[in-house]
Amino acid sequence: MKIPPVSIRYLRSILELKDAPPDQGYEVAFAGRSNAGKSSAINTLANIGRLARVSKTPGRTQMINFFTIDDERRLVDLPGYGYAKVPGEIHRRWEAALERYLRYRESLRGVFLLMDIRHPFTEMDEIMIEWCAHRSIALHVALTKSDKLSRGAARNTWLLAKTRLASYGAPDFSVQLFSSLKKTGTEEAWEVLGKWLALPPEDKEKASGA
């Protein structure tokens, strides 16, 4: 599937929230376990091979990375949780920045949570979901690597995830199947991203390849 994107460019990486771009406009944050395929998903959605760094070594993303669509719209790649092998002081700094970002960033419109379909709802995933529910932050879950399961098994996992998310009682929680390898689920993802980022209809169509 050919997916021509809106123009997405790397902006900056930060360890402390004070170094973030001005808190205005619209932002979507990408979160997930270090090996859930977060960087691959961002690259697939942007249709740019190496926009976000992809590594076979989990935990390479140790900073909060900002990508810009235009002056008012940004994608934010949050540090992957679970495996980061970094010095304790650096770990504490970006962990604190991550918490402050989720708590205080007024331009944040939603969290795009990536979960490996074979290992969904880890303890840290649950913490992120509970945080979004508590803060009334919109959440969309992409069950990545869906190509690793049969169609029936993938659908069953999706149904279970949908039921589990519904138990939080948050009306703006949703879930989908996604595969960076097969480029499946991109249009559905951009429907959510387009709404959160308030993209004009023509830009949303360009992004999804419609």
Secondary structure, DSSP 4 states (H G I P E B T S, - for coil): ---PPP--EEEEEESSGGGSPPS-SEEEEEEEBTTS-HHHHHHHHHT-TTSS---SSTT---SEEEEEEETTEEEEEPPPBS-----HHHHHHHHHHHHHHHHH-TTEEEEEEEEETTS-S-HHHHHHHHHHHHHT--EEEEEE-GGGS-HHHHHHHHHHHHHHHHTTT-TTEEEEE-BTTTTBSHHHHHHHHHHHTT--HHHHHHHHT-
